[in-house]
Amino acid sequence: MREAHTVAEVRAAEAVLLDRLPEGALMQRAAHGLAHAIAAFLGGVYGRRVLLLVGSGDNGGDALHAGAWLARRGAKVEAIALASTVHPAGLAALQAAGGRLVSRPTRTPDLVVDGIVGIGASGPLRSHAAEIVTALAGVPMVAVDVPSGVGVDTGRIEGPHVTADLTVTFGTLKTCHLVEPAAQACGSVELVDIGLDLPPARVMSLTSRSVLALLPRPEPSAHKYTRGVVGVRAGSATYPGAAVLCVGGANAGLVGMVRYVGAADGPVRGAHPEVVGEGRVQAWVVGSGAADDAETHLRAALGDEVPLVVDADALALITQPLPVPLVLTPHAGELATMVGVEREEIERDQLASARQAAATFDAVVMLKGQHTLIAAPDGRVCVTTTGNPWLASAGAGDVLAGLTGALLAAGLSPFDAASVGSWIHGAAANLAGRHGPLTASDVARSIPVLVRDLLTEEREQG
């Protein structure tokens, strides 16, 4: 599990650690990790030209001390001060190592280090800093802790900001490293451990290890009913393929049985002969391609009083909390319709939008996107970082809905089912297309392969 903490949580943990360490020791830890990350990024230090953009805060101090380390190893380091006062000890260290304070770079640098503002700042870059960053476009950029100008706790972007190739962060991830659109500005993220003692986070991201810890597995005495039975009410005469794909996600081997009810019975049985008809289930998936049948399917599924995954055409029918556990699976446009705002508002403030919707509907909300957000009514959020842009393909959401329903029927909580389902869906897409072209059917076929690979790796690692 990767955790992302708020600025307040990080500041509190830093204060505790600072009381136990000699003055300046915490900054030296951060600067040392930053310098090593820069050296690795450059593939060597000697003779390289590094430009530091330095603000008044501790991030500027980190950049200056890292610059001193690089200068002592043969880099040509210059720094531009973007504040009237910069970290005095850091500046002294840089100059003692041969680095220089300049008003503009003497030559185009090989790398720029963004130490303009830190995690305590808010709002976009000021005009002078924005002009300098724009003038350096095309030069590789390493951000200290966070790219300057992004919303650290929100993931929002309000105006001019740094777009980094690499962000080196300290102690813990921050929300902006995971949540779009800010996450896109971070590039690759490298975490440097500086010894912070932090509380459990409200924003997190699964890893393969945490997925395996949650993955439902059959007991030696299991039979098809004890492993879970998921029902799918999806598809229509207009969209029979949605039913085939949704059942494909559900029928990936993670439950003992899949039941199908809908207008696409023939295509579904032809593609999935294991699937049976209506009967008792532990969870229903409703709405994928259901068109005019969505309301009938939703009403029937509610009658069974089991958890529901509500997708696509059935989402418009959700106007208030329902009396069963829910996973809602909107993309930004669908969520905008559900809550009565413009799509752009959802896309601009994805974290707050997902959390608000989860509270409004008393449901787990899976806001699908580049980094899908799974929000629980209590404010917890899991961010999916698997997947790739090729996954933006017709029918992929139908597969995800079916897979999530299977995990729900197998016994996972709505939050865990949505989080694990989204992670596996993205990882299966990476496997299916090797980060290249793919279809939703490719993703569905790759789910059991992906899970087998995870289980094999687990066994091999003991």
C-alpha positions as CSV (number, residue, x, y, z in Angstrom):
1,M,0.0,0.0,0.0
2,R,1.3,3.4,-0.9
3,E,-0.1,6.2,1.3
4,A,-0.4,9.9,0.6
5,H,-0.6,12.3,3.5
6,T,-1.8,15.8,3.9
7,V,0.4,18.8,4.5
8,A,-0.8,19.1,8.1
9,E,0.0,15.5,8.8
10,V,3.5,15.9,7.3
11,R,4.2,19.1,9.2
12,A,3.1,17.5,12.5
13,A,5.4,14.5,11.9
14,E,8.3,16.7,10.9
15,A,7.9,18.8,14.1
16,V,8.1,15.6,16.2
17,L,11.2,14.5,14.3
18,L,12.9,17.9,14.4
19,D,12.7,17.9,18.2
20,R,14.9,14.7,18.2
21,L,17.4,15.6,15.6
22,P,20.3,18.1,15.5
23,E,19.6,21.3,13.7
24,G,19.7,21.0,10.0
25,A,19.8,17.1,10.0
26,L,16.4,16.6,8.5
27,M,17.1,18.9,5.6
28,Q,20.4,17.2,5.0
29,R,18.6,13.8,4.8
30,A,16.2,15.2,2.2
31,A,19.0,17.0,0.2
32,H,21.1,13.9,0.2
33,G,18.2,11.8,-1.2
34,L,17.4,14.5,-3.7
35,A,21.0,14.7,-4.9
36,H,21.3,11.0,-5.4
37,A,18.0,10.9,-7.4
38,I,19.3,13.8,-9.6
39,A,22.6,12.0,-10.2
40,A,20.7,8.8,-11.2
41,F,18.4,10.8,-13.5
42,L,21.4,12.4,-15.2
43,G,23.3,9.1,-15.5
44,G,26.3,10.9,-14.0
45,V,27.3,14.2,-12.4
46,Y,30.8,15.3,-13.6
47,G,30.6,18.1,-16.1
48,R,26.8,18.3,-16.1
49,R,25.1,21.7,-15.9
50,V,22.4,22.0,-13.3
51,L,20.2,25.1,-12.7
52,L,18.4,25.5,-9.4
53,L,15.2,27.6,-9.2
54,V,15.1,28.6,-5.5
55,G,12.4,30.1,-3.4
56,S,12.4,31.2,0.2
57,G,11.3,28.0,1.9
58,D,12.7,24.7,2.9
59,N,12.3,23.2,-0.6
60,G,14.7,25.9,-1.8
61,G,17.1,24.9,1.0
62,D,16.9,21.3,-0.1
63,A,17.7,22.3,-3.7
64,L,20.7,24.4,-2.6
65,H,22.2,21.7,-0.3
66,A,21.7,19.1,-3.1
67,G,23.3,21.5,-5.5
68,A,26.3,21.8,-3.2
69,W,26.6,17.9,-3.2
70,L,26.5,17.9,-7.0
71,A,29.0,20.7,-7.3
72,R,31.5,18.9,-5.1
73,R,31.3,16.0,-7.5
74,G,32.1,18.1,-10.6
75,A,28.7,19.4,-11.7
76,K,28.5,23.1,-12.8
77,V,25.7,24.4,-10.6
78,E,24.0,27.7,-10.9
79,A,21.0,29.0,-8.9
80,I,18.4,31.6,-9.6
81,A,16.8,33.2,-6.4
82,L,13.1,33.7,-6.9
83,A,12.7,35.3,-3.5
84,S,14.4,38.2,-1.8
85,T,15.8,35.8,0.8
86,V,16.7,32.2,0.3
87,H,17.9,29.6,2.8
88,P,21.2,31.1,4.1
89,A,22.9,27.9,5.1
90,G,22.0,26.2,1.8
91,L,23.3,29.2,-0.2
92,A,26.5,29.2,1.8
93,A,27.0,25.5,1.1
94,L,26.4,25.9,-2.6
95,Q,28.8,28.8,-2.9
96,A,31.5,27.0,-0.8
97,A,31.3,24.1,-3.2
98,G,31.8,26.3,-6.3
99,G,28.2,26.9,-7.2
100,R,27.0,30.4,-8.2
101,L,24.0,32.6,-7.7
102,V,23.0,34.1,-11.1
103,S,20.1,36.1,-12.6
104,R,20.0,33.9,-15.7
105,P,21.8,30.7,-16.7
106,T,25.0,31.3,-18.5
107,R,24.3,28.3,-20.8
108,T,21.3,26.0,-21.4
109,P,21.4,23.6,-18.4
110,D,21.2,19.8,-18.7
111,L,18.7,19.8,-15.8
112,V,16.6,22.2,-13.9
113,V,15.7,21.7,-10.2
114,D,12.4,23.1,-9.1
115,G,12.8,24.4,-5.5
116,I,10.5,27.3,-6.0
117,V,7.8,26.6,-3.4
118,G,7.1,23.8,-1.0
119,I,4.1,21.9,0.3
120,G,2.9,24.8,2.4
121,A,2.3,27.0,-0.6
122,S,-1.0,27.3,-2.5
123,G,-2.1,28.7,-5.8
124,P,-0.4,28.9,-9.2
125,L,3.1,30.2,-9.9
126,R,3.6,33.9,-9.7
127,S,4.3,35.7,-13.0
128,H,8.1,36.0,-12.7
129,A,8.5,32.4,-11.7
130,A,6.1,31.3,-14.5
131,E,8.1,33.3,-17.1
132,I,11.4,31.6,-16.1
133,V,9.8,28.2,-16.1
134,T,8.3,28.8,-19.5
135,A,11.6,30.0,-20.9
136,L,13.2,26.7,-19.8
137,A,10.6,24.5,-21.5
138,G,12.2,21.4,-23.0
139,V,14.9,21.1,-20.4
140,P,14.4,18.1,-18.1
141,M,12.9,19.2,-14.7
142,V,13.2,17.6,-11.3
143,A,10.7,18.9,-8.7
144,V,11.6,19.0,-5.0
145,D,8.8,17.4,-3.0
146,V,6.0,18.6,-5.3
147,P,5.9,20.5,-8.6
148,S,5.5,24.2,-7.8
149,G,2.0,25.6,-8.4
150,V,-0.1,22.4,-8.0
151,G,-2.7,21.8,-5.3
152,V,-0.8,19.6,-2.8
153,D,-3.8,18.4,-0.8
154,T,-6.4,18.6,-3.6
155,G,-4.8,17.5,-6.8
156,R,-6.1,20.6,-8.5
157,I,-4.3,22.9,-11.0
158,E,-5.4,26.5,-11.0
159,G,-2.9,28.1,-13.3
160,P,0.8,28.2,-14.2
161,H,2.8,25.4,-12.7
162,V,5.9,23.3,-13.1
163,T,5.6,20.1,-15.1
164,A,8.3,17.8,-13.9
165,D,9.9,14.8,-15.5
166,L,10.7,13.5,-12.0
167,T,9.4,14.5,-8.5
168,V,11.5,13.6,-5.5
169,T,9.4,13.6,-2.4
170,F,10.2,13.1,1.2
171,G,8.7,10.9,4.0
172,T,5.5,10.1,2.2
173,L,3.6,10.7,-0.9
174,K,1.3,13.7,-1.0
175,T,-2.2,13.7,-2.6
176,C,-1.0,15.6,-5.7
177,H,1.3,12.7,-6.5
178,L,-1.7,10.4,-7.0
179,V,-4.7,12.5,-7.9
180,E,-5.2,14.0,-11.4
181,P,-4.8,16.5,-12.9
182,A,-1.8,17.3,-10.6
183,A,-0.4,13.8,-10.8
184,Q,0.3,14.3,-14.5
185,A,2.5,17.3,-13.6
186,C,4.7,15.1,-11.3
187,G,6.1,12.8,-13.9
188,S,7.8,9.8,-12.2
189,V,7.7,10.0,-8.4
190,E,10.6,8.9,-6.2
191,L,10.1,8.6,-2.4
192,V,13.0,9.3,-0.1
193,D,12.6,8.0,3.5
194,I,13.5,10.6,6.0
195,G,12.1,8.8,9.1
196,L,8.7,10.4,9.6
197,D,6.2,8.6,11.8
198,L,2.8,9.2,10.2
199,P,-0.8,8.2,10.9
200,P,-2.8,6.0,8.6
201,A,-3.6,8.0,5.4
202,R,-7.0,8.8,4.0
203,V,-5.7,8.7,0.4
204,M,-3.8,5.6,-0.7
205,S,-2.9,3.5,-3.7
206,L,-2.7,-0.3,-3.9
207,T,0.4,-2.3,-4.8
208,S,0.6,-5.9,-6.1
209,R,1.3,-7.0,-2.5
210,S,-1.7,-5.2,-1.1
211,V,-3.9,-6.6,-3.9
212,L,-2.7,-10.1,-3.1
213,A,-3.5,-9.6,0.6
214,L,-7.1,-8.7,-0.3
215,L,-7.6,-11.2,-3.2
216,P,-10.4,-13.8,-2.4
217,R,-9.1,-17.4,-2.7
218,P,-11.0,-20.6,-2.4
219,E,-10.6,-22.7,0.7
220,P,-9.7,-26.4,0.3
221,S,-13.3,-27.3,1.0
222,A,-14.8,-24.7,-1.3
223,H,-17.6,-25.3,-3.8
224,K,-19.1,-23.0,-6.4
225,Y,-21.7,-21.5,-4.1
226,T,-19.3,-20.8,-1.2
227,R,-16.9,-19.0,-3.6
228,G,-19.6,-16.5,-4.4
229,V,-22.3,-16.1,-7.1
230,V,-22.5,-12.9,-9.0
231,G,-25.5,-11.9,-11.1
232,V,-25.3,-9.6,-14.2
233,R,-28.3,-7.6,-15.4
234,A,-26.8,-5.9,-18.4
235,G,-27.1,-5.5,-22.2
236,S,-30.0,-4.9,-24.4
237,A,-31.2,-5.6,-28.0
238,T,-29.3,-2.4,-28.9
239,Y,-26.1,-3.2,-26.9
240,P,-25.7,-7.0,-26.6
241,G,-21.9,-6.6,-26.6
242,A,-22.0,-4.7,-23.3
243,A,-23.5,-7.8,-21.7
244,V,-20.9,-10.1,-23.2
245,L,-18.1,-7.8,-21.9
246,C,-19.6,-7.3,-18.4
247,V,-20.1,-11.1,-18.0
248,G,-16.5,-11.5,-19.3
249,G,-15.2,-9.4,-16.4
250,A,-17.4,-11.2,-13.9
251,N,-16.5,-14.6,-15.4
252,A,-12.7,-14.4,-14.8
253,G,-12.5,-17.2,-12.3
254,L,-12.7,-15.1,-9.1
255,V,-16.2,-16.4,-8.1
256,G,-17.8,-19.9,-8.3
257,M,-20.7,-18.9,-10.6
258,V,-22.0,-16.2,-12.8
259,R,-25.8,-15.7,-13.5
260,Y,-27.0,-13.6,-16.4
261,V,-30.4,-12.0,-16.9
262,G,-31.1,-9.8,-19.9
263,A,-31.9,-9.4,-23.5
264,A,-28.5,-10.6,-24.7
265,D,-28.9,-14.2,-23.5
266,G,-27.8,-15.8,-26.8
267,P,-24.6,-13.8,-27.3
268,V,-23.7,-14.2,-23.6
269,R,-24.2,-18.0,-23.5
270,G,-22.3,-18.3,-26.8
271,A,-19.3,-16.5,-25.4
272,H,-19.5,-17.9,-21.9
273,P,-21.1,-21.4,-21.8
274,E,-20.5,-21.6,-18.0
275,V,-23.0,-18.8,-17.3
276,V,-26.4,-19.8,-15.9
277,G,-29.7,-18.0,-15.5
278,E,-31.5,-16.2,-12.8
279,G,-31.3,-17.4,-9.2
280,R,-29.7,-16.5,-5.8
281,V,-26.7,-14.3,-5.9
282,Q,-24.4,-12.5,-3.4
283,A,-24.2,-9.4,-5.6
284,W,-25.6,-7.9,-8.8
285,V,-24.1,-5.8,-11.5
286,V,-26.7,-3.6,-13.2
287,G,-26.8,-1.2,-16.1
288,S,-24.0,-1.9,-18.6
289,G,-25.5,-1.3,-22.0
290,A,-29.0,-1.8,-20.5
291,A,-30.6,1.2,-22.3
292,D,-34.4,1.2,-21.6
293,D,-34.2,-2.0,-19.6
294,A,-32.0,-0.3,-16.9
295,E,-34.9,0.7,-14.6
296,T,-36.5,-2.8,-14.7
297,H,-33.1,-4.4,-13.9
298,L,-32.3,-2.1,-11.1
299,R,-35.7,-2.6,-9.4
300,A,-35.4,-6.4,-9.7
301,A,-31.8,-6.4,-8.3
302,L,-32.9,-4.3,-5.4
303,G,-35.5,-6.8,-4.5
304,D,-32.8,-9.4,-3.7
305,E,-31.3,-7.1,-1.0
306,V,-27.7,-7.8,-1.9
307,P,-24.9,-5.4,-2.7
308,L,-25.0,-3.8,-6.2
309,V,-22.6,-2.5,-8.7
310,V,-24.4,0.2,-10.7
311,D,-22.9,1.1,-14.1
312,A,-23.7,3.1,-17.2
313,D,-27.4,3.5,-18.0
314,A,-28.5,2.7,-14.5
315,L,-26.4,5.5,-12.9
316,A,-29.0,8.1,-14.0
317,L,-31.5,6.3,-11.9
318,I,-29.5,6.9,-8.7
319,T,-30.8,10.1,-7.1
320,Q,-30.5,9.2,-3.4
321,P,-29.0,6.5,-1.1
322,L,-30.4,3.0,-1.6
323,P,-31.0,0.4,1.1
324,V,-28.2,-1.9,0.0
325,P,-24.4,-1.5,-0.3
326,L,-23.5,0.2,-3.5
327,V,-20.6,0.7,-5.9
328,L,-21.3,3.4,-8.4
329,T,-19.0,3.5,-11.5
330,P,-19.3,6.9,-13.3
331,H,-16.9,8.6,-15.5
332,A,-16.7,12.4,-15.2
333,G,-19.6,13.1,-17.5
334,E,-21.9,10.6,-15.8
335,L,-21.0,12.0,-12.4
336,A,-21.6,15.5,-13.6
337,T,-25.1,14.5,-14.6
338,M,-25.8,12.7,-11.3
339,V,-24.8,15.7,-9.2
340,G,-26.0,18.5,-11.6
341,V,-22.7,20.3,-12.5
342,E,-20.6,20.7,-15.6
343,R,-18.2,17.9,-16.5
344,E,-15.3,20.4,-16.4
345,E,-16.0,21.0,-12.6
346,I,-15.6,17.2,-11.9
347,E,-12.4,17.0,-14.0
348,R,-10.9,20.0,-12.3
349,D,-11.6,18.8,-8.7
350,Q,-11.7,15.1,-9.0
351,L,-10.9,14.2,-5.4
352,A,-13.5,16.5,-3.8
353,S,-16.1,15.5,-6.4
354,A,-15.6,11.8,-5.7
355,R,-15.8,12.3,-2.0
356,Q,-18.8,14.5,-2.1
357,A,-20.7,12.0,-4.4
358,A,-19.8,9.1,-2.0
359,A,-21.2,11.1,0.9
360,T,-24.3,12.2,-1.0
361,F,-25.3,8.7,-2.2
362,D,-23.9,6.9,0.8
363,A,-22.0,4.6,-1.7
364,V,-18.6,3.8,-2.9
365,V,-18.0,5.9,-5.9
366,M,-15.5,4.8,-8.6
367,L,-14.7,7.9,-10.6
368,K,-13.2,6.5,-13.7
369,G,-10.3,8.3,-15.4
370,Q,-6.6,8.4,-16.0
371,H,-6.1,7.7,-12.3
372,T,-9.4,6.2,-11.2
373,L,-10.6,7.3,-7.7
374,I,-12.5,5.0,-5.4
375,A,-14.1,7.1,-2.7
376,A,-15.9,5.7,0.4
377,P,-18.6,7.6,2.3
378,D,-16.2,8.0,5.2
379,G,-13.7,10.0,3.1
380,R,-11.2,7.2,2.4
381,V,-10.0,7.3,-1.2
382,C,-8.0,4.6,-3.1
383,V,-6.3,5.8,-6.3
384,T,-5.7,3.4,-9.2
385,T,-2.3,3.9,-10.9
386,T,-2.3,0.8,-13.1
387,G,-3.5,1.0,-16.6
388,N,-2.5,3.1,-19.6
389,P,-4.1,5.4,-22.2
390,W,-4.9,2.5,-24.5
391,L,-7.5,1.4,-21.9
392,A,-9.7,4.3,-23.0
393,S,-11.6,1.8,-25.3
394,A,-15.3,1.0,-25.8
395,G,-16.5,-1.7,-23.4
396,A,-13.6,-1.4,-21.0
397,G,-15.9,0.0,-18.3
398,D,-18.3,-3.0,-18.8
399,V,-15.5,-5.4,-18.0
400,L,-14.6,-3.4,-14.9
401,A,-18.1,-3.4,-13.6
402,G,-18.4,-7.2,-14.0
403,L,-15.0,-7.8,-12.3
404,T,-15.9,-5.5,-9.4
405,G,-19.2,-7.3,-9.0
406,A,-17.4,-10.7,-8.9
407,L,-15.1,-9.4,-6.1
408,L,-18.1,-8.1,-4.2
409,A,-19.9,-11.4,-4.5
410,A,-16.7,-13.2,-3.3
411,G,-16.9,-11.3,0.0
412,L,-14.9,-8.1,-0.4
413,S,-16.3,-4.9,1.0
414,P,-17.6,-2.4,-1.6
415,F,-14.5,-0.2,-1.1
416,D,-12.1,-3.1,-1.4
417,A,-14.0,-4.7,-4.3
418,A,-13.8,-1.5,-6.3
419,S,-10.2,-0.8,-5.4
420,V,-8.9,-4.3,-6.2
421,G,-11.1,-4.6,-9.3
422,S,-9.8,-1.3,-10.7
423,W,-6.2,-2.2,-9.9
424,I,-6.5,-5.6,-11.6
425,H,-8.4,-4.1,-14.5
426,G,-5.6,-1.7,-15.2
427,A,-2.8,-4.2,-14.7
428,A,-4.6,-6.7,-17.0
429,A,-4.7,-3.9,-19.6
430,N,-1.0,-3.4,-19.3
431,L,-0.5,-7.2,-19.7
432,A,-2.9,-7.5,-22.6
433,G,-1.5,-4.7,-24.7
434,R,2.0,-4.4,-23.3
435,H,1.2,-0.7,-23.1
436,G,0.0,-0.8,-26.8
437,P,-3.3,-1.1,-28.6
438,L,-5.9,-3.3,-27.0
439,T,-9.7,-4.0,-26.8
440,A,-12.0,-4.6,-23.9
441,S,-12.2,-8.2,-24.8
442,D,-8.4,-8.4,-24.6
443,V,-8.6,-7.0,-21.0
444,A,-11.3,-9.5,-20.0
445,R,-9.2,-12.4,-21.3
446,S,-6.1,-11.1,-19.5
447,I,-7.6,-10.9,-16.0
448,P,-7.1,-14.6,-15.1
449,V,-3.6,-14.5,-16.6
450,L,-2.7,-11.5,-14.5
451,V,-4.1,-13.0,-11.3
452,R,-2.2,-16.3,-12.0
453,D,1.0,-14.3,-12.5
454,L,0.5,-12.5,-9.2
455,L,-0.1,-15.8,-7.4
456,T,3.0,-17.4,-9.0
457,E,5.2,-14.4,-8.1
458,E,3.9,-14.7,-4.5
459,R,4.7,-18.4,-4.3
460,E,8.2,-17.9,-5.8
461,Q,9.0,-15.1,-3.2
462,G,8.0,-17.4,-0.4
